[in-house]
Amino acid sequence: MKESSNKRVLVGMSGGIDSSATCIMLQEQGYEVVGMTMRTWDIPAQFSQPDQEEPNYILEAKALARKLGIEHHVADVREEFKQVIVKYFIDEYMQGRTPNPCVMCNPLFKERLLCEWADRTGCDWISTGHYCRIEERQGKLYIVSGNDNTKDQSYFLWRLPQEVLQRFLFPLGEFTKQEVRDYLKDKGFEAKAQGGESMEICFIEGDYRDFLRQQIPDIDTKIGPGYFVDNKGVKIGQHKGFPYYTIGQRKGLGIAMGHPAHVLRINAEKNTVMLGNAEDLKAEYMLVEDAMITDLQELLECPNLTVRIRYRSKPIPCQVLLLENGQMLVRFLSEASAITPGQSAVFYDGKRVLGGAFIASQRGIFKIIAEHPFKE
């Protein structure tokens, strides 16, 4: 960790439980807290009054800042958020992939803005309410899972570079969510302690398909209906358009096959969606790309390497080979299912994040497997 006598810390304040507790904890630890709230995307449910100019979470963050006597700033970044994160979200679905907006938002958007505002406000340190920790090993910093397995957010942070990590403080990493609620209650913030959880995708209320239609009014004309096919490519029915489906999906397919059907693959070019049974979703290998690994040699040689292929999924023991084209071939050592291009594959040694990558198209994987055998 970097050393600094500057005790000013910029906290990303969402107005919720976690960032509020972060502000109070850091104050108690002797830091001079500066709050910053990003206005990224307005949702009607965030406005309680018809004439309200700012969403509820900004008003709540401001109220907490006043109560704690801390400096507070609001960054109106709605247009940039739309051009960077929302555009990425839409583009991924329109290419037949399943986006991972939180993974993209942290390094590309939120943490970048926090760094910029920290510099602007004279803060050496940055903090958020993520449930994770930082560990230093041989001069390198690693994200480590928080103590609350149900709230661990290390999966989303694999793309944070070393120069950003060295400025970060994660005071909630040692606590469970219930302990954080109890802490706020003990500090006199009982109403805040009883607050609800934030949405996983902060800019979507309800179904992502409705959001796509709102953002691309002509999507149903542009894409149109396509065909469901079986695993041999035979047409077995019609679907509403490939962006409305995700790999592993079972409900809402609108087709009766006499047995539970799951989405196996999505072909954006042909506007086809392949269906099969749950057994067809299982995989022994996957390809990943655009990796960001703290120490590649350590990853390749790690005897206890595991990978998580979606948020909240269990770590799967695995082995990794680096391919000539920069992609990595991952071999699962226990059952894996529903490999979804566009999602993140995050690699762990125990609770320590070694790095991550995006799940690539699996086209041609069997040829690659034959050419790159793993050592037994």
Salt bridges, closest charged atoms under 4 A:
ASP18 OD1 - LYS177 NZ 2.92
GLU28 OE2 - LYS187 NZ 2.46
GLU32 OE2 - ARG8 NH1 2.78
ASP42 OD2 - ARG39 NH2 2.78
ASP42 OD2 - ARG78 NH1 2.86
GLU54 OE1 - LYS62 NZ 2.72
GLU60 OE1 - LYS192 NZ 3.38
GLU71 OE1 - ARG8 NH2 3.37
GLU71 OE2 - HIS73 NE2 2.69
ASP76 OD2 - ARG78 NH2 2.65
GLU80 OE2 - ARG112 NH2 2.45
ASP91 OD2 - LYS87 NZ 2.73
GLU92 OE1 - ARG97 NE 3.00
GLU116 OE2 - ARG112 NH1 3.16
ASP119 OD1 - ARG167 NH1 3.03
GLU135 OE2 - ARG137 NE 2.56
ASP152 OD2 - ARG308 NH1 2.98
GLU197 OE1 - LYS151 NZ 3.22
GLU197 OE1 - LYS177 NZ 3.33
GLU197 OE2 - ARG181 NH2 3.69
GLU200 OE2 - ARG312 NE 3.76
ASP207 OD1 - ARG209 NH1 2.90
ASP210 OD1 - ARG213 NH1 3.38
ASP218 OD1 - LYS222 NZ 3.95
ASP220 OD2 - ARG213 NE 3.52
GLU279 OE1 - LYS282 NZ 3.15
GLU289 OE2 - ARG97 NH1 3.84
ASP295 OD2 - LYS140 NZ 3.82
GLU298 OE2 - ARG352 NH2 2.71
GLU324 OE1 - HIS372 NE2 3.14
GLU335 OE1 - LYS282 NZ 3.39
ASP349 OD2 - ARG352 NH2 3.08
GLU371 OE2 - LYS367 NZ 2.73
GLU376 OE2 - ARG331 NH2 3.20
